[in-house]
Amino acid sequence: MAAKIAQVPGVIDISDGLPPPGVDWALEVDRTKAAQYGISPSSVGTVVQLVTTGLKLTDYRPAGADDAVDIRLRLPEDRRTLSTLDQLRVETAQGSVPISNFVSRVAEPRTGILSRIDGQRTIVVQANVGHGFQVAEVQAQVAEAVGGMELAGTNWKLAGSSQESDEASAFLANAFGAAIFLIFIVLLAQFNKFTSVFLVLMTVVMSTIGVFLGLLLTGQTFGIVMSGIGVIALAGVVVNNNIVLIDTYDRLREEGWSKMDAVLQTCRERARPVVLTAVSAIMGVLPIAFGLGLELFHHETTINAPSTQWWISLSSAIVYGLAFATVLTLVVTPSALMVFTRDKRPEGHRSLLSRLFRRGKGGTVDTTKDADSKPAIANDEGVAYPKAAE
């Protein structure tokens, strides 16, 4: 598998996860011969520790330390060799006896460490992505290469950055859905009309398109975490423009303006605030998108400093999405108001929420108006104008 992955362009520093080749020495004790000298296998193990890990004598806990330190007895480093192991001697009733009389060394292949995940033996094949290659593209090619191999009874999956990206994508998708739902509830409570709510949420779609279009034109990558957070934050910012426009339009319609006049007056009144708000927000985030850093205490200005790399994806998403959505808002929203709203609300018309809350109640609603409450007044020339234009 490692050899197959190594053929994928952009894969570097590959490791097959297998232990390095080596030899382990196993000591086999002839219990019959050892019993003749009155020696047990544990006594042999105690002597062998002088050459290997050391014989623990006691432990010591320094003042202020939580863990104790082992005090071990070992031979000097230059004497911890295989030849010294054969020359070790153990004290018996007959005197000092070499352990080679009843101990033999056997070479065995090194087994290394067996890793298990969820009780299953696992081998981790690791690799890095070379500079100038897209991580997602390389991961897709690796998955395709490994998927085409015949691995009888072996299961595999991409972990590492791929697994973290999948988890982050799932979390951000849930967060984005929750944000849209909360915005929908607030807007529905404010406007009490599904048409206005959907027109406001339309800017979220336009801002998301603007983010991907801006990243595509500039050749930047879409970071799962920071760019995703930028899209979620953008959803709460771009709806403000449409809220201002639609609220002004509804107010003018209630004052008696016609649909065309209300749309034109809305654009005249709210175009400048919408543009100034968007431009000020973009200009505030633009230095971060360019990677500019300002050290106030040291009077230094840096470009593409390591501290700014993390925030470039977030700020770029906000800049591209807000700029694209603002331009389209001033064009698409007035056009949508002309298409999806009625010229005149029918008499006795109530919104859906009003009908739901007042369902089952008797009586009628008096829709007559007082003769004095007229939507317009007349000037000297006999031309009637709405109240908002007085």
C-alpha positions as a printed Julia matrix, in Angstrom:
390×3 Matrix{Float64}:
   0.0     0.0    0.0
   2.82    2.4    0.85
   4.43    1.79  -2.54
   1.11    2.48  -4.29
   0.57    5.71  -2.36
   4.12    6.84  -3.09
   3.24    6.91  -6.8
   0.63    9.64  -6.25
   1.99   13.1   -7.21
   2.47   15.36  -4.21
   2.99   12.61  -1.63
   6.25   12.94   0.32
   7.79   11.57   3.51
   5.85    8.32   3.34
   6.13    5.73   6.11
   4.71    2.22   5.83
   4.06    1.93   9.58
   6.02   -1.29   9.93
   8.75   -1.61  12.58
  12.3    -1.24  11.31
  14.08   -4.54  10.66
  16.17   -5.77  13.54
  17.09   -8.69  15.76
  16.02   -9.33  19.32
  17.97  -11.71  21.53
  15.94  -14.15  23.58
  17.53  -15.87  26.61
  16.47  -19.47  27.07
  17.15  -20.93  30.51
  17.78  -24.66  30.81
  15.83  -25.27  33.97
  17.39  -28.71  34.51
  20.95  -27.41  34.5
  19.95  -24.34  36.49
  18.38  -26.57  39.15
  21.69  -28.43  39.51
  23.28  -25.16  40.61
  20.29  -24.22  42.73
  19.44  -21.22  40.57
  15.92  -20.1   39.61
  15.03  -18.24  36.37
  14.21  -15.13  38.43
  17.81  -15.04  39.7
  19.04  -15.15  36.13
  16.71  -12.29  35.21
  18.05  -10.18  38.09
  21.62  -10.56  36.86
  20.68   -9.88  33.22
  19.09   -6.55  34.21
  22.57   -5.23  35.0
  23.25   -5.22  31.25
  19.78   -4.21  30.02
  17.44   -1.8   31.84
  19.18   -1.89  35.21
  18.33   -3.42  38.56
  15.98   -1.24  40.6
  17.29   -0.71  44.1
  14.88    1.89  45.45
  13.2     5.11  44.44
  13.61    8.74  45.45
  11.12   11.58  45.37
  12.74   15.01  45.15
  11.26   17.92  47.05
   8.38   19.5   45.11
   8.07   16.6   42.64
   4.95   14.48  42.23
   6.61   11.37  40.75
   9.37    9.3   42.28
  12.64    8.69  40.48
  13.94    5.11  40.21
  17.45    4.41  41.39
  18.85    1.58  39.28
  22.12   -0.3   39.24
  23.66   -0.84  35.79
  27.01   -1.66  34.34
  28.9     1.16  32.59
  27.77    1.85  29.06
  30.9     0.43  27.46
  30.29   -2.91  29.22
  26.62   -3.3   28.25
  27.35   -5.56  25.29
  26.51   -9.09  24.16
  29.95  -10.37  25.12
  29.46   -9.05  28.64
  26.08  -10.77  28.75
  27.76  -14.12  28.13
  30.32  -13.43  30.84
  27.85  -12.61  33.58
  28.18  -14.76  36.66
  25.68  -15.67  39.33
  26.46  -16.66  42.9
  25.53  -20.2   43.93
  26.31  -22.52  46.81
  29.23  -23.92  44.76
  30.52  -20.39  44.07
  30.32  -17.99  41.15
  29.01  -19.7   38.01
  28.78  -18.18  34.49
  25.2   -18.01  33.24
  26.38  -19.34  29.9
  26.48  -22.8   31.52
  22.69  -23.01  31.52
  21.54  -19.99  29.45
  21.65  -19.81  25.65
  21.04  -16.8   23.4
  18.67  -17.19  20.43
  18.26  -14.53  17.72
  14.66  -13.69  16.86
  13.21  -11.18  14.38
  12.06   -7.97  16.02
   8.28   -7.77  16.31
   8.02   -4.07  17.18
   4.83   -2.63  18.64
   1.4    -3.9   17.71
  -1.15   -1.08  17.49
  -4.82   -1.82  17.98
  -7.8     0.49  17.45
 -11.16   -0.74  18.75
  -9.62   -4.14  19.32
  -8.42   -4.54  15.73
  -4.79   -4.69  14.72
  -3.94   -1.5   12.86
  -1.01   -0.36  10.75
  -0.8     3.37  10.14
   0.68    4.49   6.82
   1.69    8.14   7.1
   2.69   10.72   4.49
   2.84   14.46   3.95
   1.7    16.65   1.08
   4.36   18.5   -0.88
   4.44   22.26  -1.26
   2.22   23.59  -4.02
  -0.27   20.7   -3.97
  -3.86   20.86  -2.75
  -4.44   18.6    0.24
  -7.99   17.69  -0.8
  -6.89   16.81  -4.33
  -4.05   14.62  -3.1
  -6.37   12.88  -0.62
  -8.84   12.12  -3.41
  -6.07   10.62  -5.55
  -4.81    8.53  -2.61
  -8.32    7.24  -1.92
  -8.73    6.31  -5.58
  -5.35    4.55  -5.68
  -5.97    2.53  -2.52
  -9.56    1.77  -3.5
  -8.34    0.09  -6.67
  -6.14   -2.35  -4.75
  -7.25   -5.86  -3.86
  -7.0    -5.99  -0.06
  -8.45   -9.32   0.98
 -10.01   -9.01   4.41
  -8.36   -5.65   5.11
 -10.29   -2.5    5.89
  -8.82    0.96   5.37
  -9.84    4.56   5.84
  -8.28    8.0    5.54
  -7.45    9.52   8.9
  -5.35   12.45  10.0
  -6.21   15.73   8.31
  -8.91   14.05   6.19
 -10.77   12.81   9.26
 -10.41   16.17  10.99
 -11.73   17.96   7.89
 -14.77   15.68   7.74
 -15.54   16.29  11.42
 -15.11   20.04  11.01
 -17.32   20.04   7.9
 -20.09   18.19   9.72
 -19.91   20.57  12.69
 -19.93   23.7   10.5
 -22.83   22.36   8.43
 -24.89   21.91  11.6
 -23.86   25.34  12.85
 -24.81   26.95   9.53
 -28.2    25.24   9.55
 -28.84   26.36  13.13
 -27.85   29.94  12.26
 -30.2    30.04   9.26
 -33.04   28.63  11.36
 -32.58   31.23  14.11
 -32.41   34.03  11.54
 -35.58   32.68   9.93
 -37.45   32.68  13.27
 -36.39   36.25  14.09
 -37.3    37.57  10.64
 -40.66   35.81  10.65
 -41.49   37.36  14.01
 -40.49   40.79  12.7
 -42.07   40.85   9.23
 -44.87   38.34   9.8
 -44.66   37.45   6.09
 -42.91   34.51   4.49
 -42.27   36.52   1.33
 -40.19   39.11   3.14
 -38.33   36.42   5.07
 -37.32   34.56   1.94
 -36.26   37.78   0.24
 -33.98   38.57   3.19
 -32.5    35.07   3.28
 -31.83   35.35  -0.43
 -28.77   37.46   0.42
 -27.24   34.51   2.29
 -27.24   32.53  -0.96
 -25.77   35.48  -2.85
 -23.02   35.97  -0.25
 -22.09   32.27  -0.36
 -21.83   32.45  -4.15
 -19.67   35.54  -3.77
 -17.29   33.72  -1.41
 -16.68   30.84  -3.81
 -16.46   33.17  -6.81
 -13.9    35.39  -5.07
 -11.78   32.45  -3.96
 -11.94   31.03  -7.49
 -10.83   34.27  -9.14
  -7.96   34.86  -6.69
  -6.81   31.23  -6.68
  -7.2    30.8   -2.92
  -8.25   27.59  -1.23
 -11.43   27.14   0.78
 -10.35   26.4    4.35
 -12.84   24.11   6.01
 -12.58   25.78   9.41
 -11.8    29.47   8.89
 -13.59   29.94   5.55
 -16.57   28.03   6.91
 -16.7    30.28   9.97
 -16.5    33.27   7.62
 -19.54   32.05   5.67
 -21.51   31.54   8.9
 -20.54   35.0   10.2
 -21.39   36.48   6.82
 -24.92   35.11   7.03
 -25.6    37.33  10.01
 -24.1    40.42   8.39
 -25.5    40.51   4.86
 -29.13   40.1    5.96
 -28.99   43.59   7.51
 -29.01   45.23   4.07
 -32.14   43.43   2.97
 -33.85   44.04   6.32
 -33.35   47.78   5.88
 -34.64   47.75   2.3
 -37.67   45.57   2.91
 -38.64   47.33   6.12
 -38.55   50.7    4.34
 -40.57   49.27   1.45
 -43.24   47.89   3.79
 -43.47   51.19   5.61
 -43.96   53.12   2.37
 -46.62   50.69   1.18
 -48.53   51.1    4.43
 -48.45   54.88   3.9
 -50.18   54.47   0.55
 -47.34   54.47  -1.96
 -47.71   52.41  -5.1
 -45.43   49.46  -5.64
 -43.2    51.14  -8.22
 -42.95   54.41  -6.3
 -42.21   52.54  -3.06
 -39.37   50.57  -4.67
 -37.81   53.69  -6.19
 -38.12   55.66  -2.96
 -36.63   52.76  -1.0
 -33.58   52.72  -3.25
 -33.21   56.51  -2.94
 -33.42   56.45   0.84
 -31.43   53.33   1.66
 -28.87   52.9   -1.12
 -26.32   55.19   0.53
 -26.58   53.68   4.05
 -26.34   50.17   2.63
 -23.26   50.98   0.55
 -21.52   52.92   3.33
 -22.15   50.14   5.86
 -20.79   47.48   3.52
 -17.77   49.54   2.46
 -16.83   50.35   6.06
 -17.04   46.67   7.01
 -14.98   45.63   3.98
 -12.31   48.27   4.6
 -12.01   47.17   8.2
 -11.36   43.54   7.25
  -9.35   44.21   4.08
  -5.92   44.61   5.79
  -6.28   41.16   7.33
  -7.23   39.73   3.94
  -4.0    41.18   2.52
  -1.98   39.7    5.39
  -0.92   43.07   6.8
   0.23   43.17  10.41
   0.92   46.27  12.48
   3.12   46.18  15.57
   2.09   49.21  17.61
   4.78   48.89  20.26
   7.68   48.18  17.87
   6.41   50.47  15.05
   6.71   47.71  12.46
   4.51   46.68   9.55
   4.64   43.09   8.33
   3.15   41.38   5.3
   2.12   37.7    5.34
   3.43   37.24   8.85
   2.8    33.83  10.48
   0.3    35.43  12.86
  -1.89   36.59   9.95
  -1.96   33.36   7.94
  -4.65   31.84  10.14
  -7.06   34.75   9.56
  -6.62   35.31   5.82
  -9.23   32.68   4.88
 -11.78   34.13   7.32
 -11.31   37.74   6.25
 -11.23   36.87   2.54
 -14.56   35.06   2.81
 -16.13   38.09   4.51
 -14.72   40.55   1.96
 -15.74   38.59  -1.14
 -19.17   37.6    0.13
 -20.11   41.01   1.51
 -18.99   42.88  -1.61
 -20.8    40.51  -3.98
 -23.98   40.38  -1.88
 -24.13   44.18  -1.44
 -23.96   44.85  -5.17
 -26.6    42.26  -5.95
 -28.8    43.37  -3.05
 -29.25   46.82  -4.57
 -30.32   45.23  -7.86
 -31.95   41.89  -7.05
 -33.95   42.9   -3.97
 -35.85   45.8   -5.64
 -36.53   43.57  -8.65
 -37.76   40.77  -6.38
 -40.05   43.2   -4.56
 -41.62   44.16  -7.88
 -42.13   40.51  -8.84
 -43.16   38.83  -5.58
 -45.3    41.52  -3.93
 -48.86   42.52  -4.78
 -49.98   45.86  -6.12
 -52.65   46.15  -3.46
 -53.47   43.95  -0.5
 -57.04   42.63  -0.68
 -59.56   43.89   1.85
 -59.73   41.71   4.92
 -56.42   40.03   4.09
 -54.54   38.71   7.07
 -51.13   37.07   7.28
 -50.69   33.38   7.9
 -49.7    33.87  11.53
 -52.73   36.09  12.14
 -55.03   33.44  10.68
 -53.44   30.73  12.8
 -53.69   32.66  16.06
 -57.24   33.9   15.4
 -58.63   30.65  14.0
 -61.81   29.55  15.71
 -62.71   33.01  17.04
 -66.08   34.38  16.05
 -66.96   37.81  14.81
 -65.89   39.83  11.84
 -63.19   42.37  11.32
 -64.24   45.9   10.48
 -62.08   46.94   7.58
 -63.72   50.27   7.02
 -61.65   53.35   7.42
 -62.58   56.69   8.84
 -63.27   59.35   6.35
 -60.65   61.56   7.93
 -57.81   58.98   7.72
 -56.89   59.5    4.09
 -53.5    58.33   2.78
 -52.91   61.53   0.82
 -53.57   65.22   0.94
 -54.15   67.71  -1.87
 -52.06   70.75  -2.63
 -53.15   73.94  -4.29
 -53.0    72.4   -7.76
 -55.26   69.48  -6.8
 -52.54   66.77  -7.02
 -52.61   64.15  -4.25
 -49.3    62.99  -2.7
 -48.67   60.29  -0.1
 -47.93   61.43   3.42
 -44.27   60.37   3.24
 -43.73   62.87   0.42
 -45.26   65.89   2.24
